[in-house]
Amino acid sequence: MAVDRSTLEARERAYTEAREKAERAAVERAMTEARERLERACAEAREKTFSEKTTMETRLRAERAAVERATAEARERSVGKAMAEKAGFGIRERVEIPVSDRSSASFRSNEMKQSSSSVYGAPYHTERFEGVESESPQRCKARLERHQRTTERAAKALAEKNMRDLLAQKEQAERNRLAETLDADVRRWSSGKEGNLRALLSTLQYILGPDSGWQPLPLTEVITAAAVKKAYRKATLCIHPDKLQQRGASIQQKYICEKVFDLLKWLAEYLIDSKRIAKGTVKFVYPLCFLNPEIFLLTWE
């Protein structure tokens, strides 16, 4: 009997160890898969950011070249038109007949017409001689002023556009300089909260800072799914890029808020898509829930 009992206990211990080993292997496998998915998502996000930055720079260069080309063409057209009008005005002045010569020519023409009428006995209707009238000084001055205003507006628009491009380049250079440090801060803040939207929302004040306008949100206020949705909408509205532009936020605040906005939006969409894949009211559990099921369990109803 003692031998049977010891054999049974040994079998139970072996079975327990095998089960624990299988559970640990399952947890490690799940953690590895989740880590790989997270790394792939981060790599895709980096590639997307790089491609978007390259596309934006290319588009800015193309728009700058198009604006400069249009401005140069408009300036050339305005200068050519002004030169043509000036040349036409000079020709009209040269070919214009003086008033005294015009009067004498008209008098001699009338005498010849009257003599011809008396000789042939036929009535002859005289016509008034019309000379080439030159442009009045007022119209010439108005035209020159209009041309000057057009040139000034084009030059002002070009200067404003160059200033905007210069500011955009400076901002991009500053973002590139701060990217490494700020990315490390965002990774440090989000570390350990993968898939936990509640934890991210309740700790936003630590990454956004006191000047962001975000009011700290205790974890106890985002227990239910409805509270999570409400807090998520409030957070995305606070850190939306358009709102930051309106508030005149600094480059550092813009960069951090953009990263946090993309992270929250990506996580919410990931959870919602996973919920739809599960179909019905089945709860979606993030793969890292094996570490802490109470934290990583999230239901979107």
C-alpha positions as CSV (number, residue, x, y, z in Angstrom):
1,M,0.0,0.0,0.0
2,A,2.8,2.4,0.9
3,V,4.4,1.7,-2.5
4,D,1.2,2.4,-4.3
5,R,0.7,5.6,-2.4
6,S,4.2,6.9,-3.2
7,T,3.7,5.9,-6.9
8,L,0.4,7.8,-7.0
9,E,1.9,10.9,-5.4
10,A,4.8,10.8,-7.8
11,R,2.4,10.6,-10.7
12,E,0.4,13.5,-9.3
13,R,3.5,15.6,-8.9
14,A,4.6,14.8,-12.4
15,Y,1.2,15.6,-13.8
16,T,1.1,18.9,-11.8
17,E,4.6,19.9,-13.0
18,A,3.7,19.0,-16.6
19,R,0.5,21.1,-16.4
20,E,2.4,24.0,-14.8
21,K,5.1,23.7,-17.5
22,A,2.4,23.7,-20.2
23,E,0.7,26.8,-18.7
24,R,4.0,28.6,-18.5
25,A,4.8,27.7,-22.1
26,A,1.4,28.9,-23.2
27,V,1.8,32.2,-21.3
28,E,5.3,32.7,-22.8
29,R,4.0,31.9,-26.2
30,A,1.2,34.4,-25.8
31,M,3.6,37.1,-24.5
32,T,6.0,36.4,-27.4
33,E,3.1,36.7,-30.0
34,A,1.8,39.9,-28.4
35,R,5.3,41.4,-28.3
36,E,5.9,40.5,-32.0
37,R,2.5,42.0,-32.9
38,L,3.3,45.1,-31.0
39,E,6.8,45.4,-32.6
40,R,5.2,44.9,-36.1
41,A,2.7,47.6,-35.3
42,C,5.4,50.0,-34.1
43,A,7.5,49.3,-37.2
44,E,4.5,49.9,-39.5
45,A,3.7,53.1,-37.7
46,R,7.3,54.3,-38.1
47,E,7.3,53.4,-41.8
48,K,4.0,55.2,-42.2
49,T,5.3,58.3,-40.4
50,F,8.4,58.3,-42.6
51,S,6.5,57.8,-45.8
52,E,4.0,60.5,-44.8
53,K,6.9,62.9,-44.0
54,T,8.6,62.2,-47.3
55,T,5.3,62.7,-49.1
56,M,4.6,65.9,-47.3
57,E,8.1,67.3,-48.1
58,T,7.7,66.4,-51.8
59,R,4.2,68.0,-51.9
60,L,5.6,71.2,-50.2
61,R,8.4,71.4,-52.7
62,A,6.0,70.9,-55.6
63,E,3.6,73.5,-54.3
64,R,6.5,75.9,-53.7
65,A,7.8,75.4,-57.3
66,A,4.2,75.9,-58.7
67,V,3.6,79.1,-56.7
68,E,7.0,80.5,-57.7
69,R,6.4,79.6,-61.4
70,A,2.9,81.2,-61.3
71,T,4.3,84.3,-59.6
72,A,7.1,84.6,-62.2
73,E,4.7,84.2,-65.1
74,A,2.3,86.8,-63.6
75,R,5.2,89.2,-63.1
76,E,6.4,88.7,-66.7
77,R,2.9,89.2,-68.1
78,S,2.3,92.4,-66.1
79,V,5.7,93.8,-67.1
80,G,5.2,92.9,-70.8
81,K,1.7,94.5,-70.7
82,A,3.1,97.6,-69.2
83,M,5.9,97.8,-71.7
84,A,3.5,97.3,-74.6
85,E,1.2,100.0,-73.3
86,K,4.1,102.3,-72.9
87,A,5.3,101.6,-76.4
88,G,1.8,102.2,-77.8
89,F,1.5,105.4,-75.9
90,G,4.8,106.6,-77.4
91,I,3.7,105.7,-80.9
92,R,0.5,107.6,-80.5
93,E,2.3,110.6,-79.3
94,R,4.7,110.5,-82.3
95,V,1.9,110.1,-84.9
96,E,-0.5,112.6,-83.4
97,I,-1.0,115.7,-85.6
98,P,-0.7,119.1,-83.9
99,V,-3.9,121.1,-83.5
100,S,-2.8,124.0,-85.7
101,D,-1.8,121.6,-88.6
102,R,-5.0,119.7,-88.2
103,S,-7.0,123.0,-88.5
104,S,-5.1,124.2,-91.6
105,A,-5.4,120.8,-93.2
106,S,-9.2,120.8,-92.5
107,F,-9.5,124.3,-93.9
108,R,-7.7,123.4,-97.1
109,S,-9.7,120.3,-97.6
110,N,-13.0,122.3,-97.2
111,E,-11.8,124.8,-99.8
112,M,-11.0,122.1,-102.3
113,K,-14.3,120.4,-101.7
114,Q,-16.2,123.7,-102.1
115,S,-14.3,124.5,-105.3
116,S,-15.0,121.0,-106.7
117,S,-18.7,121.5,-105.9
118,S,-18.9,124.8,-107.7
119,V,-17.1,123.4,-110.8
120,Y,-19.2,120.2,-111.1
121,G,-22.4,121.7,-109.7
122,A,-23.0,118.7,-107.4
123,P,-23.6,119.0,-103.7
124,Y,-20.8,117.7,-101.5
125,H,-21.2,116.9,-97.8
126,T,-18.1,117.8,-95.8
127,E,-16.8,115.4,-93.2
128,R,-15.0,116.3,-90.0
129,F,-11.4,115.2,-89.8
130,E,-10.8,113.0,-86.7
131,G,-7.2,112.7,-85.5
132,V,-5.8,110.1,-83.2
133,E,-6.6,111.0,-79.7
134,S,-3.9,110.2,-77.1
135,E,-4.6,108.7,-73.7
136,S,-5.4,111.2,-71.0
137,P,-2.8,111.7,-68.2
138,Q,-5.5,110.6,-65.6
139,R,-6.0,107.2,-67.3
140,C,-2.3,106.7,-67.8
141,K,-1.7,107.4,-64.1
142,A,-4.5,105.1,-63.0
143,R,-3.2,102.3,-65.2
144,L,0.3,102.7,-63.8
145,E,-1.0,102.7,-60.2
146,R,-3.1,99.6,-60.9
147,H,0.0,97.8,-62.3
148,Q,2.0,98.9,-59.3
149,R,-0.6,97.6,-56.9
150,T,-0.8,94.2,-58.7
151,T,3.0,93.9,-58.6
152,E,3.0,94.8,-54.9
153,R,0.3,92.2,-54.1
154,A,2.2,89.5,-56.0
155,A,5.5,90.4,-54.2
156,K,3.7,90.4,-50.8
157,A,2.0,87.0,-51.5
158,L,5.4,85.5,-52.5
159,A,7.1,86.9,-49.4
160,E,4.3,85.5,-47.1
161,K,4.6,82.1,-48.9
162,N,8.3,82.1,-48.4
163,M,7.9,83.0,-44.8
164,R,5.4,80.1,-44.3
165,D,7.8,77.7,-45.9
166,L,10.7,78.9,-43.8
167,L,8.6,78.5,-40.6
168,A,7.5,75.0,-41.7
169,Q,11.1,74.0,-42.4
170,K,12.2,75.3,-39.0
171,E,9.4,73.5,-37.2
172,Q,10.2,70.2,-39.0
173,A,13.9,70.6,-38.1
174,E,12.9,71.2,-34.4
175,R,10.6,68.2,-34.5
176,N,13.4,66.0,-35.9
177,R,15.7,67.3,-33.1
178,L,13.2,66.5,-30.4
179,A,11.9,63.3,-31.9
180,E,14.4,60.9,-30.2
181,T,13.9,62.3,-26.7
182,L,10.1,62.7,-27.0
183,D,9.7,59.2,-28.5
184,A,11.6,57.8,-25.5
185,D,9.2,59.7,-23.1
186,V,6.1,58.4,-24.9
187,R,7.5,54.8,-24.9
188,R,8.3,55.1,-21.2
189,W,4.8,56.4,-20.4
190,S,3.0,53.7,-22.4
191,S,5.3,50.9,-21.2
192,G,3.3,48.2,-19.3
193,K,-0.1,49.6,-20.5
194,E,-0.2,47.8,-23.9
195,G,-3.9,47.2,-24.6
196,N,-5.0,48.9,-21.4
197,L,-7.0,51.9,-22.5
198,R,-8.1,52.7,-19.0
199,A,-4.6,53.0,-17.7
200,L,-3.5,55.2,-20.6
201,L,-6.5,57.6,-20.1
202,S,-5.9,57.8,-16.3
203,T,-2.2,58.7,-16.7
204,L,-2.4,61.2,-19.6
205,Q,-1.5,64.0,-17.3
206,Y,2.0,62.5,-16.8
207,I,2.9,62.7,-20.5
208,L,0.9,65.8,-21.6
209,G,2.0,68.1,-18.8
210,P,0.2,70.8,-16.8
211,D,0.0,73.2,-19.8
212,S,-2.0,70.9,-22.0
213,G,-5.4,71.7,-20.4
214,W,-6.1,68.1,-19.6
215,Q,-7.7,67.5,-16.3
216,P,-6.4,64.3,-14.5
217,L,-8.8,61.4,-14.6
218,P,-8.8,58.9,-11.8
219,L,-8.9,55.2,-12.7
220,T,-12.1,54.8,-10.6
221,E,-14.0,57.0,-13.1
222,V,-13.3,54.8,-16.1
223,I,-14.5,51.5,-14.8
224,T,-17.5,51.0,-17.1
225,A,-17.3,50.8,-20.9
226,A,-19.5,54.0,-21.2
227,A,-17.1,55.9,-19.0
228,V,-14.1,54.7,-21.0
229,K,-15.8,55.8,-24.3
230,K,-16.6,59.2,-22.8
231,A,-13.1,59.7,-21.5
232,Y,-11.6,58.6,-24.8
233,R,-13.7,61.2,-26.8
234,K,-12.7,63.9,-24.3
235,A,-9.0,63.0,-24.6
236,T,-9.0,62.9,-28.4
237,L,-10.8,66.2,-28.5
238,C,-8.3,67.8,-26.1
239,I,-5.2,66.5,-28.0
240,H,-6.5,66.8,-31.5
241,P,-3.9,68.4,-33.9
242,D,-6.4,71.0,-35.1
243,K,-7.2,72.0,-31.5
244,L,-3.5,72.3,-30.8
245,Q,-3.0,74.5,-33.8
246,Q,-5.8,76.8,-32.6
247,R,-4.4,77.0,-29.1
248,G,-0.9,77.9,-30.5
249,A,0.8,75.0,-28.7
250,S,4.6,74.6,-28.8
251,I,6.4,72.2,-31.1
252,Q,7.1,69.9,-28.2
253,Q,3.4,69.8,-27.1
254,K,2.3,69.2,-30.7
255,Y,4.7,66.3,-31.2
256,I,3.7,64.6,-27.9
257,C,0.0,65.1,-28.4
258,E,0.2,63.8,-32.0
259,K,2.0,60.6,-30.8
260,V,-0.5,60.1,-27.9
261,F,-3.5,60.8,-30.3
262,D,-2.3,58.2,-32.8
263,L,-1.7,55.7,-30.0
264,L,-5.1,56.1,-28.4
265,K,-6.8,56.1,-31.8
266,W,-5.0,53.0,-32.9
267,L,-5.8,51.1,-29.7
268,A,-9.5,52.0,-29.8
269,E,-9.8,51.0,-33.4
270,Y,-7.9,47.7,-32.7
271,L,-10.2,46.9,-29.8
272,I,-13.3,47.7,-31.8
273,D,-12.2,45.7,-34.8
274,S,-11.4,42.8,-32.5
275,K,-14.8,43.1,-30.9
276,R,-16.4,42.9,-34.4
277,I,-14.4,39.8,-35.3
278,A,-15.5,38.1,-32.1
279,K,-19.2,38.7,-33.2
280,G,-22.1,39.3,-30.9
281,T,-21.5,40.3,-27.3
282,V,-18.4,38.1,-26.8
283,K,-15.8,40.0,-24.7
284,F,-12.5,40.7,-26.5
285,V,-9.4,39.9,-24.3
286,Y,-6.1,41.4,-25.4
287,P,-3.4,38.7,-25.7
288,L,-1.5,40.2,-22.8
289,C,-4.4,39.5,-20.5
290,F,-2.5,36.4,-19.4
291,L,-0.4,38.7,-17.3
292,N,-3.3,40.4,-15.5
293,P,-6.8,39.5,-16.6
294,E,-8.4,42.2,-14.4
295,I,-6.5,45.0,-16.1
296,F,-6.5,44.0,-19.8
297,L,-10.1,42.9,-20.0
298,L,-12.0,45.6,-22.0
299,T,-15.5,45.4,-23.4
300,W,-17.0,47.8,-26.0
301,E,-20.8,47.5,-26.0
